[in-house]
Amino acid sequence: MSVPHPGGDPNANLYAQLKRDVLDRVPQITAVEYVPDDIEAKQLRAVFDPARLDPPAGPDSPELTVKWYRQDPHDWFRINYTDPNTGFHAGWHQDEDHSDLGQAHFQYSAADKEDRWGITFEHETPSLILWEIAEELLENVRPTYQYMDEEP
């Protein structure tokens, strides 16, 4: 069961900043949209071009969703990557779901494996945290955890 965010509405200006400064600049992402729309913006959804990923995914486009609530002392966020082709899921969460793991945690599930552990970020600002996550996803998480059982 998921713990809901602790309150407040998502910051539409923050979503515009995350879209402009991070997601629109990731070459593997072909579209970014506000969900449900740019007026009510409760989250961002980024769509990956399966052919631009390394290794390629496909035929369906993987997605990254971003839910972020600004608050003191720490922001609440959930950033989730899903690949509908393989059922792989990876998530970076700063919430209350697994307080035993610390302020933030990473989790993944692939085929018959899943795990989670506490993480820390090098940066504190939302855009830089999202950059860290995007780089980690593309450089380490997909190659390491999504394809760990496949033969080279």
N, C-alpha and C positions, 0 to 999 in steps of 0.2 A: 504494500500500500504506500502510496506516495504522500508525502507531507505537502500541503499546499503552501504557496508562497505566503510570507508573513503579512502582507498587506500592501495597499497602494496599487495604483494603476501603472502599467508599463509606461516608461518615459518615451513618448513618440520621437522627441528630439534625439534621444540616445539611439533609438533604432535607426533613424536617418543617418546619424554619425557612423554607426557600425556598418551600415550598408555602404555608405560612400567611402569610408576610410579603410575598410577591410574587405568585405565580401565582394564588392564590385571590382576589386583589384586582384582577386585570386583567378589566375588564368583558366583553371579547371572548372570554374563556376560560370554557367551561361545565363542564369537568370536569378534574380533576387526579388522576392515579393513580400509585402506586408500581409499578415494574416490576421483577421479576415480581409482587411483592406487598409489603405493608408490613413483613413480617418480613425478607425478603432484600433489599429495596430496592437495586437496582443502578443505577436511574435513575428520573427522573420523566418522565411523559408528560402534557402539557397538550393538551386538545382545544379548538379554536376553534369558535365558532358561525359558520358561513360568512356568515350574514346580518348579523352584527354587525361584520364587517370593512369597512373603507373603502379601496378599493372592495370590494363584496361578493365572496365566493368561493362556489363551490358547484357541484354540490350536496353534494359530500363535504367533510368537516371537515378543515381543515389541522391539523397537530400541531406541537408544540414539545417536543423531548426534551432533558433535562438530565442529563449525567453529570458528576459533580464529585468529585474526590479532594483532600482537604486534605493538604498537605505543605509542607515548607520547601525552598527559600526561596519558591517560588511554587506555588500550587495548580495542579492539572491539571484542565482541564474542556473539555467539548465541548457546545455548545448549538446544536441544529439545528432549523430550521424547514423543514417540507415541506408543499407544497400538492399533493394528489393530483389535483386538477382540471387543473392546468397543468404539473405536473412541476417546478415551481420549488422550488429548495432554497437556503437561506441558512444559513451556519454561522459561529459565533464560537468559536474554538478557542484554548486556551492549552495547547499540547502541543509535541511535538518534530517534528511533520510538516514544517513549513516554517521551520526555524530561521533561514534567511536573511531572513525577514520580521520577526524580532524575537520577543519573548516571546509575543505573541498576534497572531492574524490573523483577518480576516474573509474569507469566500469565498462566492460564489454561483454558481448555474448556472440559466439560463433559456433555453428553446428551444435556440438554437445559440450562445449566449454564455455565457462563464464567466470569472471573474477572481478574484483574491485579492490582499490587501495587508495590511501590518502595521497594527495598531491599538494604541491605549492606552486605558485606562479612567480616568475621572475619580476613581473610588473604588477602594478596596482590599478592602472586605468583600464576601463573596459575595452577600448580599441586594441590596446597592446596585449591584453589577456586573450582576446579573440584571435589576434595574429599568432600568438603562441600556440593556441589550440589548432588553428588551421595548419600551421607548419608541422605540428606533432602528428596530426591526422594524416597528412600527405606523406611525410617523410618516415614516420615510424609505425604509427598505429595500423594503417591499412596493410603495409607489407609484413609487419610482424604478427599481428593477431588475426587479421581476416584470412590470410593465406597460410597460416602456420602448419596445417596438416597436408598441404599440397606438395607433391614432388617437384623439385626444380626442373 
